[in-house]
């Protein structure tokens, strides 16, 4: 009987160890589950931070492109006010040359003045100023301002510009003054 008692005692001693092992395994499982939940949460947080970083980087790149475009545009049109105010002078020069060509008097403009006019035009052209060609073209509301209509004999001239009262100008491919025109009807 002593052997059976020893055996029973040995079993009793082993049972609590088994119970401890069972408790340990549930704790380990819980820790593993808790650890994997933390890992999943950290991975989710990492993905969110990566997404924020990518979006911020893209936004910054767009900002750089936009500001460089705006700087280029400002440089191109910085002299717009000055050139716009000089357009009246250019109109006077054009009228003086037209009068000079039509005049039969000996009081024509000296050749030097004509050279100064041409130099003035070339300087404005070098800064990006371009006259809009409108004569005998279709009337375009994007660049022309109709001040009147005039009956025409030729059917091909209906809806086209038949006279230019004031030239229109573009500065670096941007309209700064509409051409004032007469349209055939």
C-alpha positions as CSV (number, residue, x, y, z in Angstrom):
1,X,0.0,0.0,0.0
2,X,2.8,2.2,0.5
3,X,3.6,2.1,-3.2
4,X,0.1,3.1,-4.0
5,X,0.2,6.0,-1.6
6,X,3.5,7.1,-3.1
7,X,2.0,6.8,-6.5
8,X,-1.1,8.7,-5.4
9,X,1.1,11.4,-3.9
10,X,3.1,11.6,-7.0
11,X,0.0,12.0,-9.1
12,X,-1.3,14.7,-6.7
13,X,2.0,16.5,-7.1
14,X,1.9,16.3,-10.9
15,X,-1.7,17.4,-11.2
16,X,-1.1,21.0,-9.9
17,X,1.8,21.2,-12.3
18,X,-0.5,20.2,-15.1
19,X,-3.0,22.8,-13.9
20,X,-0.3,25.4,-13.9
21,X,0.8,24.4,-17.3
22,X,-2.8,24.8,-18.5
23,X,-3.1,28.2,-16.9
24,X,0.3,29.1,-18.3
25,X,-0.8,28.2,-21.8
26,X,-4.0,30.3,-21.6
27,X,-1.9,33.2,-20.4
28,X,0.6,32.6,-23.2
29,X,-2.2,32.5,-25.7
30,X,-3.7,35.7,-24.3
31,X,-0.3,37.3,-24.4
32,X,0.2,36.1,-28.0
33,X,-3.2,37.4,-29.0
34,X,-2.6,40.7,-27.2
35,X,0.9,40.9,-28.8
36,X,-0.5,40.2,-32.3
37,X,-3.3,42.8,-31.7
38,X,-0.6,45.3,-30.7
39,X,1.4,44.4,-33.8
40,X,-1.7,44.8,-36.0
41,X,-2.4,48.1,-34.4
42,X,1.2,49.3,-34.9
43,X,1.1,48.2,-38.5
44,X,-2.1,50.1,-39.0
45,X,-0.6,53.2,-37.4
46,X,2.6,52.8,-39.6
47,X,0.4,52.6,-42.7
48,X,-1.5,55.7,-41.7
49,X,1.8,57.5,-41.1
50,X,3.1,56.4,-44.5
51,X,-0.1,57.6,-46.2
52,X,0.2,61.0,-44.5
53,X,3.8,61.2,-45.5
54,X,3.1,60.4,-49.2
55,X,0.2,62.9,-49.3
56,X,2.3,65.6,-47.7
57,X,5.1,64.9,-50.1
58,X,2.8,65.1,-53.1
59,X,1.2,68.3,-51.7
60,X,4.6,69.8,-51.4
61,X,5.6,68.9,-54.9
62,X,2.4,70.4,-56.2
63,X,3.2,73.6,-54.2
64,X,6.6,73.8,-55.7
65,X,5.3,73.4,-59.3
66,X,2.5,76.0,-58.6
67,X,4.8,78.6,-57.2
68,X,7.4,78.2,-59.9
69,X,4.6,78.6,-62.5
70,X,3.4,81.7,-60.7
71,X,6.9,83.2,-60.5
72,X,7.3,82.6,-64.2
73,X,4.0,84.2,-65.0
74,X,4.8,87.2,-62.8
75,X,8.1,87.7,-64.5
76,X,6.4,87.6,-67.9
77,X,3.7,90.1,-67.0
78,X,5.6,92.3,-64.6
79,X,5.9,95.1,-67.1
80,X,2.2,94.8,-68.2
81,X,1.2,98.1,-66.6
82,X,4.1,100.0,-68.2
83,X,3.6,98.5,-71.6
84,X,-0.1,99.1,-71.4
85,X,0.4,102.8,-70.7
86,X,2.9,103.0,-73.6
87,X,0.4,101.5,-76.1
88,X,-1.2,105.0,-76.4
89,X,2.2,106.4,-77.5
90,X,2.5,103.5,-79.9
91,X,-0.9,104.3,-81.4
92,X,0.2,108.0,-81.8
93,X,3.3,106.8,-83.6
94,X,1.3,104.6,-85.9
95,X,-1.0,107.5,-86.8
96,X,2.0,109.8,-87.4
97,X,3.5,107.3,-89.7
98,X,0.2,106.8,-91.6
99,X,-0.2,110.6,-91.9
100,X,3.4,110.9,-93.1
101,X,2.8,108.2,-95.8
102,X,-0.4,109.8,-97.0
103,X,1.0,113.4,-97.0
104,X,2.3,114.9,-100.2
105,X,3.9,117.8,-98.3
106,X,7.6,118.4,-98.0
107,X,7.1,118.5,-94.2
108,X,7.4,114.8,-93.9
109,X,8.8,113.3,-90.8
110,X,12.6,113.1,-90.9
111,X,14.1,109.7,-91.5
112,X,15.7,109.7,-88.0
113,X,12.2,110.0,-86.4
114,X,11.1,106.9,-88.4
115,X,14.1,105.0,-87.1
116,X,13.2,106.0,-83.5
117,X,9.7,104.8,-84.1
118,X,11.0,101.4,-85.3
119,X,13.4,101.1,-82.4
120,X,10.6,101.8,-80.0
121,X,8.5,99.0,-81.6
122,X,11.5,96.6,-81.5
123,X,12.1,97.2,-77.8
124,X,8.4,96.5,-77.0
125,X,8.5,93.4,-79.2
126,X,11.6,92.2,-77.4
127,X,9.7,92.5,-74.1
128,X,7.0,90.2,-75.5
129,X,4.5,92.6,-77.0
130,X,2.8,91.5,-80.2
131,X,0.1,93.2,-82.2
132,X,-3.0,91.1,-83.0
133,X,-3.6,90.8,-86.7
134,X,-7.4,91.3,-87.3
135,X,-7.9,92.7,-90.7
136,X,-10.1,90.4,-92.9
137,X,-10.1,87.7,-90.3
138,X,-13.3,86.2,-88.7
139,X,-14.5,88.3,-85.8
140,X,-13.3,86.7,-82.6
141,X,-14.8,87.8,-79.3
142,X,-11.8,86.5,-77.4
143,X,-9.5,89.2,-79.0
144,X,-11.7,91.7,-80.8
145,X,-14.2,94.3,-79.6
146,X,-16.7,95.3,-82.2
147,X,-17.6,99.0,-82.1
148,X,-19.8,99.0,-85.2
149,X,-21.0,97.0,-88.2
150,X,-20.7,98.1,-91.8
151,X,-22.6,96.7,-94.8
152,X,-20.2,95.1,-97.3
153,X,-20.7,94.2,-101.0
154,X,-18.6,91.1,-100.9
155,X,-20.4,88.1,-99.2
156,X,-17.0,86.7,-98.2
157,X,-16.5,89.7,-95.8
158,X,-19.7,89.1,-93.8
159,X,-18.7,88.4,-90.2
160,X,-15.2,89.4,-90.9
161,X,-13.2,92.4,-89.6
162,X,-13.3,95.1,-92.4
163,X,-11.6,98.0,-90.5
164,X,-9.4,98.3,-87.4
165,X,-10.0,101.4,-85.3
166,X,-7.4,100.5,-82.6
167,X,-4.9,97.6,-82.6
168,X,-5.1,94.9,-80.0
169,X,-2.0,93.6,-78.3
170,X,-0.8,90.5,-76.6
171,X,2.0,90.4,-74.0
172,X,3.7,87.1,-73.8
173,X,0.7,85.4,-75.3
174,X,-1.7,87.0,-72.9
175,X,-4.3,89.5,-74.1
176,X,-3.7,93.0,-72.6
177,X,-5.9,95.0,-75.0
178,X,-8.7,94.1,-77.3
179,X,-8.6,95.3,-80.9
180,X,-11.4,97.7,-81.6
181,X,-12.8,96.7,-85.0
182,X,-15.6,97.3,-87.5
183,X,-17.4,94.1,-88.6
184,X,-18.9,93.5,-92.1
185,X,-22.6,92.7,-92.2
